[in-house]
Amino acid sequence: MDIKKGNSLSKFSVPPFALDDEIWIKILELLTPTEQIEANRSKSEFNDPYMGGKEIIVKRSDQSEIAIAVLSEVTADGDEWAIYREL
């Protein structure tokens, strides 16, 4: 999925040191009902692409991508995430 073209952007926040389960729930809340049903946590990828970075590639059971969630900002009040979804 190319996050630079043809995608919609959504944002959400989680408390500092949020667990992957908490982040996953926030991601699901921003997906469409169909995408929520299709999202497969065990097939999705939880990555640390660089020091301090974090991304979650949300996938279906067939390994096709639904969205990419990227940690965009870390503050004392919490972490800001951006979700890129294909249109």
WOCORUR-V481081 format. One record per pair of residues at least 4 apart in sequence whose ideal C-beta (glycine too) atoms are under 7 Angstrom apart, sorted by the first residue. I is the first residue (numbers start at 1). GAP is how many residues later the second one is. Records with the same first field share a line. If there is no record, write none. Layout:
I: GAP, GAP
This chain:
1: 64, 67, 85
3: 4, 65, 81
6: 80, 81
7: 77, 78, 79, 80
8: 77, 79
9: 73, 75
10: 20, 73
11: 69, 70, 71
12: 14, 18, 69
13: 65, 66, 67
14: 4, 8, 9, 12, 64, 65, 67
15: 63
16: 60, 62, 63
18: 4, 5, 61
20: 4, 26
21: 4
22: 4
23: 4, 33, 58
24: 4, 17
25: 4
27: 4, 29, 31, 42, 56
28: 8, 11
30: 53
31: 4, 5, 8, 35, 36
32: 4
33: 4
34: 4
35: 4, 31
38: 22, 28
39: 19, 27
40: 4, 19, 20, 21
43: 16, 17, 18, 20
44: 12, 13, 14, 15
45: 11, 12
46: 10
47: 8
48: 5, 6
49: 4, 6
53: 18
54: 17
55: 13, 14, 15, 16
56: 13
57: 8, 11
58: 7, 8, 9, 11
59: 4, 5, 6, 7
60: 4, 6
66: 19
67: 16, 17, 18
68: 16
69: 12, 14
70: 11, 12
71: 8, 10
72: 8, 9, 10
73: 7
74: 5
